[in-house]
Amino acid sequence: MKKLLCVASLLCCQLALAAPGEKDAVALAERGAQYVKQHGKADMIAKINNKDPEFNQGALYLAMRDLDGITIAHPTKALIGKNLLDVPDADGKPFRQELLALAKGKGHGWVDYKFRNPETGKVEAKSTYVLRVGDVALEAGIYKH
C-alpha cells in the first residue's frame, strides 16, 4: 500500500510539473476573452500587468496587444506601451506581425517562432495562440520542449 501511495504521489508531482501545452494556452486565452467580456478591458489589463495567478502561470501567461501592434498589457512591464512589430525572433521571423495579421484576419490561430525562455535563459521554439477580443488581441504562448 505504501508503494502504491508513493507511485501515485510521484505521478501527481510529475503531472503538476509538466510543461503547459497547446490546450492550456487556448484555454488561457479563452478565459481571458470571457473575462474581458464580463469585466472589461481595463480590469483585464490590470490583472495581466499585476501578474494575477489566474492569467500568469509562470511560462504560460496572457499578454494583450492593440490592433496597431502596441503592447498594452504584459507581465514584463517594460514591454507595455511599445510597438515591437518590426523586432524579429532569433531567426529573423517577424512573428508579431503574423500574430497581428491572424488577429485582424480570422481572429485566432497559432504562430511558431524562436524566443528566449525566461525560465531557462535559452532561445527555444515557442508557439503563441492569439485570440481577438473586440479591438485587442490576447496572446498565450508555450515553449516546445
Phi, psi and chi 1 to 4 in degrees:
 res  aa     phi    psi   chi1   chi2   chi3   chi4
   1 MET       -  -41.4 -175.6   66.9  172.2      -
   2 LYS   -60.9  -42.1 -105.4 -174.3  178.6  175.6
   3 LYS   -61.1  -42.6 -100.4 -171.9 -179.2  178.3
   4 LEU   -62.1  -42.2 -175.3   57.5      -      -
   5 LEU   -65.7  -39.9  -74.3  173.5      -      -
   6 CYS   -63.2  -45.1  -76.0      -      -      -
   7 VAL   -63.0  -44.8  169.6      -      -      -
   8 ALA   -62.1  -41.9      -      -      -      -
   9 SER   -64.4  -42.6  178.7      -      -      -
  10 LEU   -62.8  -43.5 -176.8   60.3      -      -
  11 LEU   -62.4  -41.3  -74.1  173.3      -      -
  12 CYS   -62.1  -43.4  -75.6      -      -      -
  13 CYS   -63.3  -42.7  -71.6      -      -      -
  14 GLN   -64.2  -40.8  -73.4  176.6  -25.2      -
  15 LEU   -64.6  -40.1  -71.9  173.7      -      -
  16 ALA   -65.5  -31.3      -      -      -      -
  17 LEU   -90.7   -4.6  -63.8  173.9      -      -
  18 ALA   -61.2  140.5      -      -      -      -
  19 ALA   -65.6  144.7      -      -      -      -
  20 PRO   -64.2  150.1   15.3  -21.1      -      -
  21 GLY  -116.3 -172.1      -      -      -      -
  22 GLU   -58.3  -42.7  -70.8 -178.8    1.1      -
  23 LYS   -60.0  -37.5  -71.6 -180.0 -177.3  177.9
  24 ASP   -65.9  -41.9  -58.9  -52.0      -      -
  25 ALA   -65.7  -44.5      -      -      -      -
  26 VAL   -62.1  -45.1  171.0      -      -      -
  27 ALA   -61.2  -40.0      -      -      -      -
  28 LEU   -65.1  -45.3 -176.9   62.6      -      -
  29 ALA   -62.9  -42.5      -      -      -      -
  30 GLU   -66.6  -37.9  -71.3  175.7  -10.6      -
  31 ARG   -63.6  -39.6 -156.0  164.0   54.6 -112.5
  32 GLY   -64.7  -40.7      -      -      -      -
  33 ALA   -62.3  -43.7      -      -      -      -
  34 GLN   -61.7  -40.2  -80.0  -56.0  111.6      -
  35 TYR   -63.7  -44.2 -169.8   90.6      -      -
  36 VAL   -59.6  -44.8  169.1      -      -      -
  37 LYS   -64.3  -35.1  -69.9  172.5 -173.5  171.3
  38 GLN   -86.6  -35.4  -68.7  174.8  -13.1      -
  39 HIS  -118.8  -10.9  -56.9  -80.4      -      -
  40 GLY    96.4  158.7      -      -      -      -
  41 LYS   -64.2  -40.7 -169.9  168.0   53.3  173.9
  42 ALA   -61.0  -42.0      -      -      -      -
  43 ASP   -65.1  -38.9  -80.5    1.4      -      -
  44 MET   -65.8  -41.2 -179.4   81.8  -95.7      -
  45 ILE   -58.2  -45.9  -70.1  169.0      -      -
  46 ALA   -62.2  -42.9      -      -      -      -
  47 LYS   -62.4  -44.4  -75.2 -153.6  171.6  -94.3
  48 ILE   -64.8  -49.6  -68.1  170.6      -      -
  49 ASN   -65.1  -27.7  -69.3  -15.0      -      -
  50 ASN   -92.8   10.2  -68.6  -39.2      -      -
  51 LYS    55.9   41.9  -61.5 -177.7 -178.3 -179.5
  52 ASP   -56.6  129.0 -174.3  -64.6      -      -
  53 PRO   -60.2  -20.0   -0.6   -1.3      -      -
  54 GLU   -66.1  -28.7 -175.6  178.7   -3.4      -
  55 PHE  -123.0    8.4  -59.9  105.0      -      -
  56 ASN  -141.9  106.8 -176.2  -33.5      -      -
  57 GLN  -120.1   51.7  -67.0  134.3   23.8      -
  58 GLY    78.8 -113.0      -      -      -      -
  59 ALA   -68.9  -22.0      -      -      -      -
  60 LEU  -106.3  116.0  176.9   63.1      -      -
  61 TYR  -146.7  164.3   57.8   84.0      -      -
  62 LEU  -100.8  140.6 -156.3   56.3      -      -
  63 ALA  -130.8  161.1      -      -      -      -
  64 MET  -134.5  137.0 -174.7 -172.0  -65.2      -
  65 ARG  -131.6  143.3  176.7 -178.2  -37.0  -87.8
  66 ASP   -80.9  172.7   71.5   15.7      -      -
  67 LEU   -79.5    2.4  -62.7 -178.7      -      -
  68 ASP   -95.8   -6.0  -68.2  -36.7      -      -
  69 GLY   100.8    3.9      -      -      -      -
  70 ILE   -85.3  130.1  -63.5  170.9      -      -
  71 THR   -72.5  120.0  -57.2      -      -      -
  72 ILE  -110.2  -10.9   55.0  177.1      -      -
  73 ALA  -155.1  132.7      -      -      -      -
  74 HIS  -164.3  139.9 -161.3  -73.9      -      -
  75 PRO   -60.1  -27.9  -16.4   23.7      -      -
  76 THR   -89.3   94.2  -55.3      -      -      -
  77 LYS   -59.5  -22.4  -66.7 -176.5 -178.9  176.2
  78 ALA   -64.0  -20.4      -      -      -      -
  79 LEU   -85.0  -16.0  -60.5  176.1      -      -
  80 ILE   -65.3  134.1  -61.8  168.8      -      -
  81 GLY    86.4    0.2      -      -      -      -
  82 LYS  -102.4  144.2  -62.4 -161.9  167.7  134.3
  83 ASN  -105.2  107.1 -178.0  -27.7      -      -
  84 LEU  -110.3   23.2  -58.6  171.1      -      -
  85 LEU   -56.6  -34.6  -73.0 -179.9      -      -
  86 ASP   -89.3    0.3  -65.9  -30.8      -      -
  87 VAL   -89.2  113.4  178.5      -      -      -
  88 PRO   -80.4  173.6   31.5  -34.9      -      -
  89 ASP   -78.8 -172.4   76.8  -11.9      -      -
  90 ALA   -62.3  -23.5      -      -      -      -
  91 ASP   -99.1    5.0  -69.2  -22.4      -      -
  92 GLY    89.7    8.4      -      -      -      -
  93 LYS   -80.5  130.8 -179.0  177.8 -178.3  175.6
  94 PRO   -81.3   66.7   30.8  -34.0      -      -
  95 PHE   -64.3  -33.2   69.6   97.8      -      -
  96 ARG   -67.2  -34.4  -68.9 -179.4 -176.1   95.5
  97 GLN   -63.6  -39.4  -68.9  177.0   18.3      -
  98 GLU   -65.9  -40.5  -71.7 -176.0   30.1      -
  99 LEU   -60.6  -45.0  -73.3  165.4      -      -
 100 LEU   -66.6  -40.0 -159.3   57.2      -      -
 101 ALA   -62.0  -40.8      -      -      -      -
 102 LEU   -63.8  -44.8  -93.4  174.3      -      -
 103 ALA   -61.2  -42.7      -      -      -      -
 104 LYS   -75.4  -27.6  -71.1  179.2  172.6 -179.3
 105 GLY   -85.2 -101.1      -      -      -      -
 106 LYS   -79.0   -8.3   80.1  179.0 -172.0 -177.1
 107 GLY    94.1   -9.6      -      -      -      -
 108 HIS  -165.9  160.7   62.8   90.3      -      -
 109 GLY   153.5 -177.1      -      -      -      -
 110 TRP  -112.5  145.1  -72.4   95.6      -      -
 111 VAL  -131.1  130.4  173.2      -      -      -
 112 ASP  -100.5  141.8  -64.3  -36.7      -      -
 113 TYR  -164.4 -178.3   55.8   99.3      -      -
 114 LYS  -113.6  138.0  -59.3  -96.6 -179.2   79.6
 115 PHE  -154.3  154.2 -151.5   72.2      -      -
 116 ARG   -74.3  122.8 -171.4 -178.1   69.1   78.6
 117 ASN   -80.2  119.3 -176.7  -26.5      -      -
 118 PRO   -64.2  -22.5   20.1  -27.7      -      -
 119 GLU   -79.6  -31.7  -68.8 -174.2  -17.2      -
 120 THR  -107.5  -20.4   65.7      -      -      -
 121 GLY    78.2    2.9      -      -      -      -
 122 LYS  -104.2  151.1  -63.2  177.1 -177.4  173.6
 123 VAL   -75.8  124.3  172.9      -      -      -
 124 GLU  -134.6  163.7  -61.9  176.9   14.2      -
 125 ALA   -69.0  134.9      -      -      -      -
 126 LYS  -137.0  147.5 -174.3  172.4 -175.9  177.5
 127 SER  -125.2  133.8  -77.9      -      -      -
 128 THR  -121.2  133.5  -68.4      -      -      -
 129 TYR   -95.3  129.5 -177.9   74.5      -      -
 130 VAL  -114.5  140.0   62.2      -      -      -
 131 LEU  -139.3  120.1  176.8   61.8      -      -
 132 ARG   -80.6  135.7 -178.3  175.7  176.2  169.8
 133 VAL  -132.5  101.3 -176.3      -      -      -
 134 GLY    64.0 -119.5      -      -      -      -
 135 ASP  -102.0   21.1   62.7   -9.5      -      -
 136 VAL  -135.8  163.7  -62.8      -      -      -
 137 ALA  -119.0  128.5      -      -      -      -
 138 LEU   -95.1  140.5  -65.1  173.7      -      -
 139 GLU  -131.8  134.5  -58.7  169.8    5.6      -
 140 ALA  -137.1  121.5      -      -      -      -
 141 GLY  -116.7  155.4      -      -      -      -
 142 ILE  -129.3  145.6   55.1  168.2      -      -
 143 TYR   -89.3  139.0  -72.6   92.5      -      -
 144 LYS   -99.3  113.7  -63.8 -177.7  168.1 -173.2
 145 HIS   -99.0      -  -65.0   96.8      -      -
